[in-house]
Amino acid sequence: MVDEPEVYGLLALMLFHESRREARVVDGELIPLAEQDRSLHDRAKVGAGRRALEQALALRSAAGPYVLQAAIASLQAEVPIDWAEVALLYEHLERLTGSSVVALNRAVAIAEMGAPERALQLVDSLDLGDYRYLHSTRAELLRRLGRTDEARQEFEHALRLSVSSPERQFLSRRLSNL
């Protein structure tokens, strides 16, 4: 499948995610992307991911979901992260997939651009039920907006839904810092 951009896109995506493995969970605690120690990222894997992404883009087909996700991950490997471009790529991916989870990720990028109120409006328009990341994202946005009581309720809800120990520690820390 040497002529299939999605194969290269998937490879790139896997390499970018693997490159952040050591920085993602430290001493058993989840570390958000913005707080990760970038020196722990595997630069060789980032480089390999970029080469695979370049190969996908060189094939000049319409970007599929893996190519778009790899492009997002590539931007997230930059310092500083171009959150406006990340949000735009998520918008394209959302149009392509129709996924509410992708829309949630776009909301996070919008918040990182400095627009938490706009991000919260988008989050509140999503129908994701008890998807734990909906509640943790909403909690974080409310925290940023100074709506502490609402943030506390959402962090508690996300904590009840969380299944992993690192995630539970992270949410507990956020909750105790309110």
QUIZI-V344305 format. One line per field, one symbol per residue. phi: phi as a letter, one per 40 degrees, with the letter a starting at -180 (. if undefined). psi: psi as a letter, one per 30 degrees, with the letter a starting at -180 (. if undefined). Layout:
phi->???
psi->???
This chain:
phi->.cbbccccccdcdcccccccdcccbbfgbcbcdcbccccccccccccccccccdcccccfccccccccccccccccccbcccccccccccccccccbgccccccccccccccchbcccccdcdcccbbfcccccccccdccccccgcdcccdccccccccccbbcdcccccccccccc
psi->hfgjefeeeeeeeeeeeefgeffekkhgkkjlefgkjfffkjeeeeeeeeeeeeeeeffhlkkaeeeeeeeeeeeffljlkieeeeeeeeeeeeeefgkfeeeeeeeeeeeffgieeeeeeeeffkigbhjefeeeeeeeeeefggieeeeeeeeeeeeefkfkeeeeeeeeeeeff.
